[in-house]
Amino acid sequence: MTTQLLIAGFGGQGVLFAGKFIAYKGLLEGRQLSWLPSYGPEMRGGTANCSVILSDDPVGSPIVANPDVLMAMNLPSLDKYENDVVSGGVIIVDSTLIERKVERDDVKVCYIPATKLAQQADMPKLANMIMVGKFIKETNAVSYEGITEALKKVIPARKAEMLDINLKAIEIGYNAE
């Protein structure tokens, strides 16, 4: 099984961190993978996206031209990548920041108000991890079990206190309807 994921938003939303977490989760599950970050020179406020490929077979190229899953964290990202998703794929939309609906009917669409949920839970910078929770639930590309170990790999030691709040954010996204 291979899942090609594109996470896109603007700098500062944690797009690259979310991709790194999913990549490490796949690695801990014994999957072959690729993680390819991309961001504009502006960083915070500029565009950012991250391609992650999880596979049971060796990954030949890190480029994701036609993702199986798109996590769109802002409107420009949805506008840019919506039509690239494969037919039968999944588009996960942060409906707090993206008011329009996906225009395709050949993909599964999940609207989650990730930014609003993050603010309500007093974790305003963790909409990305709420989106990750929804990704885990809707795609089964990686399992929910063992997320603590993966988070320990991507959260730097100087920010170890962020482990529990990241776990909570993933849980919120996983359980969101």
Z-matrix of the N, CA and C atoms (Angstrom, degrees):
N
C 1 1.449
C 2 1.532 1 109.03
N 3 1.313 2 116.21 1 137.70
C 4 1.461 3 121.96 2 177.13
C 5 1.528 4 108.76 3 -129.20
N 6 1.321 5 115.48 4 134.61
C 7 1.464 6 121.59 5 173.81
C 8 1.512 7 107.93 6 -123.14
N 9 1.332 8 115.55 7 125.00
C 10 1.458 9 121.23 8 174.95
C 11 1.522 10 107.83 9 -106.56
N 12 1.329 11 115.82 10 120.60
C 13 1.457 12 122.99 11 -173.83
C 14 1.519 13 109.90 12 -118.12
N 15 1.327 14 115.67 13 137.53
C 16 1.460 15 121.31 14 171.65
C 17 1.524 16 107.43 15 -122.78
N 18 1.326 17 115.98 16 121.74
C 19 1.462 18 122.35 17 175.87
C 20 1.517 19 105.90 18 -107.59
N 21 1.333 20 117.65 19 126.49
C 22 1.460 21 119.92 20 -175.93
C 23 1.523 22 110.98 21 -138.18
N 24 1.316 23 115.33 22 142.90
C 25 1.458 24 122.13 23 178.45
C 26 1.514 25 109.01 24 -173.35
N 27 1.328 26 116.28 25 -151.72
C 28 1.456 27 119.11 26 176.14
C 29 1.524 28 109.08 27 -112.34
N 30 1.319 29 115.61 28 158.42
C 31 1.457 30 120.89 29 -179.10
C 32 1.514 31 111.57 30 -55.37
N 33 1.316 32 116.10 31 138.68
C 34 1.464 33 120.77 32 -179.64
C 35 1.513 34 113.17 33 98.76
N 36 1.350 35 118.01 34 -9.57
C 37 1.466 36 120.40 35 179.11
C 38 1.528 37 112.54 36 -87.54
N 39 1.307 38 118.04 37 -4.33
C 40 1.459 39 120.19 38 179.24
C 41 1.512 40 113.99 39 82.65
N 42 1.323 41 116.67 40 24.96
C 43 1.464 42 121.90 41 -179.29
C 44 1.529 43 110.64 42 -60.16
N 45 1.331 44 117.46 43 -46.51
C 46 1.458 45 120.88 44 -177.54
C 47 1.525 46 111.16 45 -69.02
N 48 1.327 47 116.95 46 -38.43
C 49 1.461 48 120.89 47 177.90
C 50 1.529 49 110.42 48 -62.74
N 51 1.324 50 117.07 49 -43.69
C 52 1.463 51 120.77 50 179.12
C 53 1.532 52 110.36 51 -60.08
N 54 1.327 53 116.23 52 -43.88
C 55 1.456 54 120.11 53 178.68
C 56 1.512 55 112.07 54 -64.36
N 57 1.327 56 116.36 55 -40.75
C 58 1.467 57 120.34 56 179.38
C 59 1.527 58 110.41 57 -63.88
N 60 1.331 59 117.18 58 -40.85
C 61 1.461 60 120.52 59 177.79
C 62 1.529 61 110.76 60 -60.28
N 63 1.335 62 116.90 61 -48.66
C 64 1.474 63 120.67 62 -178.93
C 65 1.533 64 109.85 63 -61.98
N 66 1.331 65 116.98 64 -39.89
C 67 1.465 66 120.67 65 178.47
C 68 1.532 67 110.73 66 -62.39
N 69 1.319 68 117.40 67 -46.85
C 70 1.465 69 120.28 68 179.06
C 71 1.519 70 111.18 69 -64.04
N 72 1.319 71 116.76 70 -37.83
C 73 1.468 72 120.09 71 178.15
C 74 1.524 73 109.63 72 -60.90
N 75 1.328 74 116.71 73 -44.41
C 76 1.456 75 120.65 74 176.58
C 77 1.519 76 112.24 75 -62.48
N 78 1.328 77 116.81 76 -40.93
C 79 1.458 78 121.74 77 178.94
C 80 1.527 79 110.95 78 -60.66
N 81 1.334 80 116.38 79 -44.16
C 82 1.460 81 120.79 80 179.29
C 83 1.529 82 111.98 81 -66.46
N 84 1.335 83 116.72 82 -20.85
C 85 1.465 84 121.02 83 177.19
C 86 1.527 85 111.81 84 -91.81
N 87 1.334 86 116.14 85 6.19
C 88 1.457 87 120.46 86 176.86
C 89 1.517 88 114.99 87 80.37
N 90 1.320 89 116.44 88 18.08
C 91 1.466 90 120.85 89 -179.37
C 92 1.521 91 110.64 90 -85.20
N 93 1.327 92 116.04 91 156.49
C 94 1.453 93 122.41 92 168.74
C 95 1.525 94 105.63 93 -81.99
N 96 1.329 95 118.36 94 146.37
C 97 1.462 96 116.88 95 -177.17
C 98 1.510 97 112.70 96 -155.30
N 99 1.322 98 112.57 97 166.05
C 100 1.450 99 122.49 98 172.78
C 101 1.522 100 107.05 99 -140.24
N 102 1.337 101 115.93 100 140.44
C 103 1.467 102 122.62 101 175.89
C 104 1.511 103 106.52 102 -131.12
N 105 1.310 104 116.73 103 118.04
C 106 1.463 105 120.64 104 -176.51
C 107 1.527 106 109.60 105 -129.30
N 108 1.341 107 117.11 106 103.67
C 109 1.467 108 119.95 107 178.29
C 110 1.521 109 111.02 108 -81.73
N 111 1.318 110 115.77 109 152.40
C 112 1.457 111 121.33 110 176.04
C 113 1.519 112 108.19 111 -149.33
N 114 1.320 113 116.58 112 130.10
C 115 1.460 114 119.26 113 178.43
C 116 1.517 115 109.75 114 -150.55
N 117 1.313 116 113.82 115 153.14
C 118 1.454 117 120.25 116 179.59
C 119 1.516 118 110.72 117 -73.99
N 120 1.316 119 117.65 118 168.19
C 121 1.468 120 120.87 119 -177.59
C 122 1.528 121 112.80 120 -66.49
N 123 1.312 122 117.39 121 -16.51
C 124 1.462 123 120.23 122 -178.04
C 125 1.521 124 112.33 123 -75.66
N 126 1.341 125 118.31 124 -22.22
C 127 1.466 126 125.15 125 -173.07
C 128 1.534 127 109.64 126 55.46
N 129 1.321 128 117.49 127 -106.17
C 130 1.465 129 118.58 128 -175.29
C 131 1.524 130 110.04 129 -63.62
N 132 1.318 131 115.36 130 121.43
C 133 1.453 132 120.48 131 -178.94
C 134 1.514 133 112.82 132 94.59
N 135 1.321 134 117.95 133 -21.92
C 136 1.460 135 121.40 134 175.93
C 137 1.523 136 109.37 135 -84.60
N 138 1.305 137 116.75 136 -179.25
C 139 1.459 138 119.57 137 -179.08
C 140 1.526 139 110.13 138 -79.13
N 141 1.308 140 114.67 139 148.57
C 142 1.462 141 121.03 140 176.42
C 143 1.515 142 107.73 141 -145.35
N 144 1.317 143 116.13 142 140.29
C 145 1.454 144 119.08 143 171.02
C 146 1.511 145 109.17 144 -148.26
N 147 1.288 146 115.11 145 163.81
C 148 1.439 147 121.49 146 -174.08
C 149 1.521 148 108.00 147 -145.59
N 150 1.322 149 115.76 148 126.76
C 151 1.460 150 121.36 149 177.71
C 152 1.525 151 108.71 150 -101.63
N 153 1.315 152 116.24 151 130.71
C 154 1.461 153 121.99 152 176.85
C 155 1.521 154 107.75 153 -128.46
N 156 1.319 155 115.10 154 130.15
C 157 1.459 156 120.35 155 174.43
C 158 1.517 157 107.34 156 -118.74
N 159 1.320 158 116.27 157 125.10
C 160 1.460 159 123.27 158 175.52
C 161 1.520 160 106.82 159 -114.70
N 162 1.345 161 116.62 160 127.84
C 163 1.456 162 118.71 161 -175.04
C 164 1.517 163 111.46 162 -147.95
N 165 1.325 164 115.20 163 154.75
C 166 1.460 165 120.78 164 172.58
C 167 1.525 166 109.86 165 -83.26
N 168 1.319 167 117.39 166 -14.97
C 169 1.465 168 123.59 167 -179.28
C 170 1.524 169 109.10 168 -113.94
N 171 1.330 170 117.60 169 161.55
C 172 1.477 171 119.26 170 176.98
C 173 1.537 172 111.37 171 -55.61
N 174 1.337 173 115.85 172 142.72
C 175 1.463 174 122.25 173 -179.53
C 176 1.531 175 108.25 174 -90.09
N 177 1.322 176 116.27 175 121.27
C 178 1.463 177 120.86 176 -176.54
C 179 1.511 178 113.92 177 -79.06
N 180 1.319 179 117.70 178 -35.31
C 181 1.460 180 121.54 179 -177.63
C 182 1.525 181 109.14 180 -145.35
N 183 1.329 182 117.10 181 140.34
C 184 1.468 183 119.60 182 -179.99
C 185 1.529 184 113.66 183 -80.63
N 186 1.315 185 117.23 184 -3.54
C 187 1.460 186 120.98 185 -176.40
C 188 1.531 187 110.15 186 -78.33
N 189 1.332 188 116.20 187 129.92
C 190 1.460 189 121.95 188 175.59
C 191 1.528 190 107.08 189 -111.92
N 192 1.334 191 116.15 190 98.86
C 193 1.464 192 120.58 191 179.52
C 194 1.527 193 110.79 192 -87.66
N 195 1.334 194 115.75 193 -37.48
C 196 1.468 195 121.37 194 -178.97
C 197 1.523 196 109.38 195 -128.96
N 198 1.335 197 116.12 196 87.65
C 199 1.459 198 119.75 197 -175.02
C 200 1.527 199 112.99 198 -68.04
N 201 1.334 200 114.56 199 149.42
C 202 1.468 201 121.40 200 170.59
C 203 1.523 202 108.89 201 -76.64
N 204 1.339 203 115.44 202 -31.31
C 205 1.463 204 121.98 203 -177.52
C 206 1.522 205 108.73 204 -134.84
N 207 1.325 206 115.46 205 132.66
C 208 1.459 207 122.51 206 172.70
C 209 1.519 208 108.15 207 -117.90
N 210 1.340 209 116.39 208 125.64
C 211 1.460 210 121.49 209 170.66
C 212 1.518 211 105.89 210 -105.97
N 213 1.336 212 116.83 211 105.89
C 214 1.468 213 122.37 212 -177.56
C 215 1.514 214 109.35 213 -100.11
N 216 1.346 215 115.89 214 117.60
C 217 1.451 216 120.60 215 -177.12
C 218 1.522 217 113.44 216 -102.86
N 219 1.357 218 116.65 217 -2.86
C 220 1.465 219 119.61 218 173.43
C 221 1.534 220 108.40 219 -153.85
N 222 1.331 221 116.44 220 164.07
C 223 1.464 222 121.69 221 -175.25
C 224 1.528 223 113.26 222 -62.03
N 225 1.341 224 120.18 223 -44.62
C 226 1.469 225 118.13 224 178.99
C 227 1.536 226 112.58 225 -57.25
N 228 1.318 227 116.89 226 -33.91
C 229 1.470 228 120.33 227 179.38
C 230 1.523 229 111.21 228 -68.97
N 231 1.323 230 117.07 229 -43.01
C 232 1.457 231 119.87 230 177.42
C 233 1.526 232 109.77 231 -63.65
N 234 1.328 233 116.15 232 -44.91
C 235 1.468 234 119.96 233 179.04
C 236 1.526 235 111.44 234 -58.49
N 237 1.318 236 116.98 235 -41.64
C 238 1.457 237 121.63 236 -174.87
C 239 1.535 238 113.27 237 -75.08
N 240 1.326 239 118.01 238 -38.19
C 241 1.468 240 120.31 239 -168.79
C 242 1.526 241 115.52 240 -111.18
N 243 1.322 242 118.22 241 -9.13
C 244 1.472 243 120.46 242 -176.31
C 245 1.523 244 112.45 243 -51.29
N 246 1.301 245 117.33 244 -47.05
C 247 1.467 246 120.43 245 -175.14
C 248 1.525 247 113.62 246 -77.44
N 249 1.335 248 117.97 247 -7.33
C 250 1.459 249 121.25 248 178.74
C 251 1.532 250 112.54 249 -84.55
N 252 1.327 251 116.67 250 -19.24
C 253 1.470 252 120.58 251 -177.43
C 254 1.531 253 109.39 252 -66.17
N 255 1.336 254 115.56 253 137.92
C 256 1.462 255 120.02 254 -179.70
C 257 1.521 256 110.57 255 -64.65
N 258 1.315 257 116.62 256 150.10
C 259 1.451 258 121.40 257 174.49
C 260 1.527 259 108.05 258 -60.49
N 261 1.329 260 116.48 259 132.83
C 262 1.461 261 120.83 260 -176.21
C 263 1.518 262 112.50 261 89.06
N 264 1.344 263 116.85 262 -1.33
C 265 1.461 264 121.29 263 -179.70
C 266 1.526 265 111.89 264 -78.50
N 267 1.331 266 114.93 265 -171.91
C 268 1.461 267 122.02 266 -176.81
C 269 1.523 268 108.92 267 -125.82
N 270 1.330 269 116.12 268 135.06
C 271 1.459 270 121.66 269 173.40
C 272 1.527 271 107.52 270 -120.36
N 273 1.334 272 115.52 271 121.25
C 274 1.463 273 121.70 272 178.57
C 275 1.523 274 106.88 273 -107.36
N 276 1.326 275 116.18 274 123.00
C 277 1.461 276 123.01 275 -171.24
C 278 1.526 277 110.35 276 -117.64
N 279 1.336 278 116.55 277 130.36
C 280 1.467 279 120.21 278 170.83
C 281 1.524 280 106.72 279 -77.54
N 282 1.325 281 115.43 280 97.25
C 283 1.469 282 120.59 281 -173.46
C 284 1.527 283 113.12 282 -72.66
N 285 1.328 284 118.14 283 -6.85
C 286 1.463 285 119.92 284 173.37
C 287 1.525 286 109.70 285 -70.61
N 288 1.325 287 116.02 286 -41.89
C 289 1.463 288 120.92 287 -174.73
C 290 1.525 289 113.13 288 -98.75
N 291 1.331 290 117.10 289 -14.15
C 292 1.461 291 121.49 290 -177.86
C 293 1.524 292 107.92 291 -120.86
N 294 1.321 293 115.63 292 108.04
C 295 1.462 294 119.23 293 -175.87
C 296 1.518 295 112.97 294 -85.94
N 297 1.330 296 117.98 295 -25.97
C 298 1.459 297 118.81 296 -177.10
C 299 1.519 298 111.36 297 -79.31
N 300 1.310 299 114.88 298 158.38
C 301 1.459 300 121.39 299 178.76
C 302 1.523 301 109.98 300 -91.26
N 303 1.315 302 115.99 301 154.10
C 304 1.458 303 121.47 302 174.00
C 305 1.518 304 107.33 303 -64.77
N 306 1.327 305 116.62 304 135.53
C 307 1.465 306 120.79 305 -173.58
C 308 1.520 307 113.22 306 -89.52
N 309 1.304 308 118.14 307 -6.58
C 310 1.464 309 121.61 308 -178.31
C 311 1.523 310 110.93 309 -92.46
N 312 1.329 311 115.77 310 151.75
C 313 1.460 312 119.39 311 176.76
C 314 1.534 313 111.77 312 -118.96
N 315 1.345 314 116.58 313 9.39
C 316 1.465 315 120.56 314 -179.90
C 317 1.529 316 111.81 315 -106.42
N 318 1.339 317 116.91 316 14.83
C 319 1.458 318 122.33 317 177.71
C 320 1.527 319 108.95 318 -131.05
N 321 1.319 320 115.58 319 156.35
C 322 1.459 321 120.80 320 173.27
C 323 1.527 322 106.97 321 -84.11
N 324 1.328 323 117.18 322 130.71
C 325 1.459 324 121.03 323 -178.58
C 326 1.523 325 109.48 324 -117.63
N 327 1.329 326 115.33 325 132.27
C 328 1.461 327 121.88 326 177.63
C 329 1.526 328 107.89 327 -120.83
N 330 1.314 329 115.77 328 115.16
C 331 1.457 330 120.36 329 176.41
C 332 1.523 331 107.65 330 -97.35
N 333 1.312 332 116.94 331 125.16
C 334 1.457 333 121.05 332 178.10
C 335 1.531 334 107.96 333 -136.46
N 336 1.325 335 117.55 334 126.35
C 337 1.470 336 119.77 335 -179.97
C 338 1.531 337 110.33 336 -78.38
N 339 1.323 338 116.81 337 65.27
C 340 1.461 339 122.28 338 -171.32
C 341 1.525 340 112.77 339 -58.97
N 342 1.318 341 117.49 340 -44.84
C 343 1.466 342 120.42 341 -178.85
C 344 1.525 343 110.26 342 -63.96
N 345 1.320 344 117.53 343 -42.57
C 346 1.468 345 121.50 344 178.65
C 347 1.532 346 110.73 345 -65.11
N 348 1.325 347 117.20 346 -44.49
C 349 1.470 348 121.03 347 178.98
C 350 1.527 349 110.24 348 -61.83
N 351 1.326 350 117.04 349 -39.67
C 352 1.460 351 120.77 350 179.22
C 353 1.532 352 110.91 351 -64.53
N 354 1.328 353 116.45 352 -42.49
C 355 1.464 354 120.05 353 178.92
C 356 1.524 355 110.80 354 -65.29
N 357 1.341 356 116.98 355 -42.26
C 358 1.463 357 120.66 356 -179.78
C 359 1.523 358 112.10 357 -63.85
N 360 1.322 359 116.56 358 -31.53
C 361 1.468 360 121.01 359 -178.88
C 362 1.531 361 111.79 360 -90.40
N 363 1.341 362 116.79 361 9.33
C 364 1.456 363 122.86 362 179.24
C 365 1.529 364 112.16 363 60.05
N 366 1.343 365 114.73 364 39.24
C 367 1.465 366 121.46 365 174.79
C 368 1.524 367 108.18 366 -137.31
N 369 1.344 368 117.34 367 62.22
C 370 1.465 369 121.82 368 -169.51
C 371 1.521 370 115.58 369 -59.14
N 372 1.314 371 118.85 370 -20.35
C 373 1.466 372 120.59 371 -178.60
C 374 1.528 373 112.88 372 -95.79
N 375 1.322 374 118.05 373 8.88
C 376 1.459 375 119.72 374 -174.01
C 377 1.528 376 114.31 375 -114.70
N 378 1.322 377 117.06 376 25.69
C 379 1.470 378 119.40 377 173.79
C 380 1.525 379 109.93 378 -59.76
N 381 1.332 380 116.81 379 -33.16
C 382 1.463 381 120.57 380 179.13
C 383 1.526 382 111.75 381 -58.70
N 384 1.321 383 117.28 382 -41.95
C 385 1.463 384 120.42 383 -177.38
C 386 1.533 385 111.13 384 -77.22
N 387 1.321 386 117.21 385 -26.44
C 388 1.464 387 119.96 386 171.78
C 389 1.528 388 108.79 387 -65.17
N 390 1.330 389 116.34 388 -41.85
C 391 1.471 390 120.97 389 175.81
C 392 1.527 391 110.77 390 -61.94
N 393 1.325 392 117.14 391 -38.76
C 394 1.469 393 121.10 392 178.26
C 395 1.525 394 110.17 393 -62.55
N 396 1.325 395 117.14 394 -41.75
C 397 1.464 396 120.13 395 177.32
C 398 1.521 397 111.63 396 -59.24
N 399 1.324 398 116.25 397 -41.89
C 400 1.470 399 120.96 398 177.93
C 401 1.530 400 110.15 399 -65.87
N 402 1.333 401 117.48 400 -39.94
C 403 1.463 402 122.26 401 176.88
C 404 1.530 403 110.65 402 -58.44
N 405 1.333 404 116.60 403 -47.06
C 406 1.467 405 120.65 404 -179.40
C 407 1.524 406 110.08 405 -60.38
N 408 1.324 407 116.54 406 -45.67
C 409 1.468 408 121.37 407 -177.75
C 410 1.525 409 111.85 408 -64.49
N 411 1.324 410 117.38 409 -44.79
C 412 1.465 411 121.29 410 -171.26
C 413 1.524 412 114.38 411 -83.01
N 414 1.326 413 117.96 412 -22.40
C 415 1.466 414 119.23 413 -173.83
C 416 1.524 415 114.54 414 -112.29
N 417 1.304 416 117.73 415 -25.29
C 418 1.465 417 121.46 416 -173.75
C 419 1.527 418 112.14 417 56.29
N 420 1.332 419 117.83 418 23.64
C 421 1.464 420 121.63 419 178.77
C 422 1.527 421 110.81 420 -67.37
N 423 1.322 422 116.01 421 -32.33
C 424 1.458 423 123.14 422 170.63
C 425 1.525 424 106.51 423 -134.34
N 426 1.320 425 116.27 424 159.57
C 427 1.463 426 119.00 425 -177.68
C 428 1.532 427 110.87 426 -88.00
N 429 1.311 428 114.90 427 157.50
C 430 1.463 429 121.23 428 177.53
C 431 1.533 430 109.98 429 -73.81
N 432 1.312 431 115.68 430 -32.48
C 433 1.455 432 120.41 431 -179.46
C 434 1.529 433 109.04 432 -65.53
N 435 1.314 434 116.57 433 139.70
C 436 1.455 435 121.10 434 176.51
C 437 1.520 436 115.10 435 83.80
N 438 1.328 437 117.69 436 14.68
C 439 1.467 438 118.32 437 -178.87
C 440 1.526 439 111.88 438 -67.77
N 441 1.324 440 117.38 439 -27.06
C 442 1.466 441 120.44 440 179.59
C 443 1.527 442 110.81 441 -61.32
N 444 1.331 443 116.62 442 -44.39
C 445 1.462 444 120.41 443 -178.69
C 446 1.535 445 110.78 444 -63.15
N 447 1.322 446 116.74 445 -40.80
C 448 1.466 447 120.23 446 179.29
C 449 1.529 448 110.63 447 -66.19
N 450 1.322 449 116.99 448 -41.66
C 451 1.466 450 119.67 449 178.65
C 452 1.525 451 111.26 450 -63.01
N 453 1.330 452 116.79 451 -37.63
C 454 1.466 453 119.78 452 178.90
C 455 1.528 454 111.20 453 -62.42
N 456 1.329 455 117.21 454 -27.02
C 457 1.465 456 121.19 455 179.36
C 458 1.527 457 111.92 456 -76.63
N 459 1.327 458 117.74 457 -30.28
C 460 1.469 459 119.58 458 -173.96
C 461 1.525 460 114.61 459 -103.80
N 462 1.318 461 117.33 460 -17.72
C 463 1.468 462 119.56 461 176.58
C 464 1.529 463 107.25 462 -86.73
N 465 1.334 464 117.48 463 120.56
C 466 1.464 465 119.29 464 -179.23
C 467 1.535 466 111.48 465 -62.88
N 468 1.321 467 116.08 466 152.16
C 469 1.468 468 121.98 467 -177.76
C 470 1.527 469 111.45 468 -55.16
N 471 1.342 470 116.63 469 -35.77
C 472 1.468 471 118.87 470 -177.95
C 473 1.529 472 112.60 471 -69.73
N 474 1.337 473 116.12 472 -11.66
C 475 1.461 474 120.53 473 178.57
C 476 1.533 475 111.14 474 -119.93
N 477 1.324 476 116.72 475 28.36
C 478 1.471 477 121.84 476 -176.31
C 479 1.531 478 112.22 477 -55.88
N 480 1.325 479 116.66 478 -27.04
C 481 1.472 480 119.94 479 -179.82
C 482 1.528 481 112.23 480 -67.45
N 483 1.329 482 117.51 481 -11.23
C 484 1.471 483 122.02 482 -179.70
C 485 1.534 484 112.85 483 -83.20
N 486 1.339 485 117.59 484 -5.95
C 487 1.465 486 120.71 485 -176.50
C 488 1.526 487 111.82 486 -58.33
N 489 1.329 488 117.31 487 -53.71
C 490 1.467 489 120.42 488 -174.78
C 491 1.525 490 112.32 489 -63.57
N 492 1.322 491 117.97 490 -39.80
C 493 1.461 492 120.27 491 -178.55
C 494 1.541 493 110.62 492 -69.58
N 495 1.334 494 117.51 493 -34.58
C 496 1.466 495 120.51 494 175.23
C 497 1.527 496 110.50 495 -67.13
N 498 1.320 497 116.97 496 -41.04
C 499 1.473 498 120.41 497 176.20
C 500 1.525 499 110.49 498 -59.69
N 501 1.324 500 116.25 499 -43.15
C 502 1.464 501 121.31 500 179.58
C 503 1.531 502 110.78 501 -63.51
N 504 1.333 503 116.87 502 -40.87
C 505 1.468 504 120.40 503 179.37
C 506 1.529 505 110.84 504 -63.35
N 507 1.324 506 117.33 505 -43.51
C 508 1.463 507 120.47 506 178.06
C 509 1.523 508 110.12 507 -62.17
N 510 1.322 509 115.95 508 -41.39
C 511 1.471 510 121.00 509 179.21
C 512 1.537 511 110.97 510 -62.08
N 513 1.331 512 117.18 511 -42.28
C 514 1.468 513 121.17 512 178.52
C 515 1.524 514 110.19 513 -59.42
N 516 1.325 515 116.78 514 -47.08
C 517 1.461 516 120.66 515 179.50
C 518 1.520 517 112.79 516 -65.48
N 519 1.325 518 115.96 517 -39.91
C 520 1.467 519 121.20 518 -179.42
C 521 1.533 520 111.40 519 -63.48
N 522 1.331 521 115.17 520 -37.66
C 523 1.466 522 120.00 521 -176.51
C 524 1.527 523 114.01 522 -93.37
N 525 1.317 524 118.01 523 -4.05
C 526 1.469 525 120.70 524 -179.10
C 527 1.532 526 110.39 525 -69.53
N 528 1.319 527 115.11 526 142.35
C 529 1.463 528 119.82 527 179.46
C 530 1.508 529 110.76 528 -90.45
